[in-house]
Amino acid sequence: MTAMKSILVVEDEPEIARVIRDYLQAAGFTVSVATDGESALQSARTSRPDLVVLDLGLPGRDGLDVTRELRRTSDVPIVVVTARGDEADRIVGLELGADDYVVKPFSPKELVARVRALFRRVDGRDEPGDLIRVADLEIDVPRMRVTIDDRPVELTASEFQLLLAMAREPGRVFTRGQLLDVLHGVAFESYERAIDAHVKNLRRKIEPEPGTTRYVQTVYGVGYRFAGA
Ligand code: CA
């Protein structure tokens, strides 16, 4: 029996906030709503939600700023909501550590599916797992913990899932599309550049020297591959 998951919805447009809240509640989640960035950060600090749905277009402190601030202190899963055409913001959001995104206008059902998929990824730690070791890098799958040379590396849920998928099959080439499937589980509208953003973050955290690719190698024109031992 798991506790009911709580979700913080950050959205300044009341009608959209209401629809999102209703659908998430109907899906069995506890939902609170913040209508600007400052109160979102305060709410995240005090109520510690299990996941944040964050509109990037907010008055005052914008969603990217909120994402950056949240990531300073927390690995809480974040789904950013962007306006159609704002691909640049979407990519920056992912680079700042957001786990997934939906594009307005979206169907509330799609958002619920994304939220569920993200929880499944985060809760993957409950499945019976194993230990993967490659050189100095160690992935403790059930604990969702990554260390390099016994030094812990903090990864977001998305970065962890990408690393795990690749490290389970060293040498296999993954296309960006396949890596997107790893993250979404379902084929939604998606952008392969999102994978590049996640991989960039992942490399920054696990590669021994900046600019080198000891673990996650680029396969030009195709995608990525985890280096064998
Ligand atoms: Ca807005």
Boltz pocket constraint, residues with backbone or C-beta under 6 A from the ligand:
constraints:
  - pocket:
      binder: B
      contacts: [[A, 11], [A, 12], [A, 13], [A, 55], [A, 56], [A, 57], [A, 58]]
      max_distance: 6.0
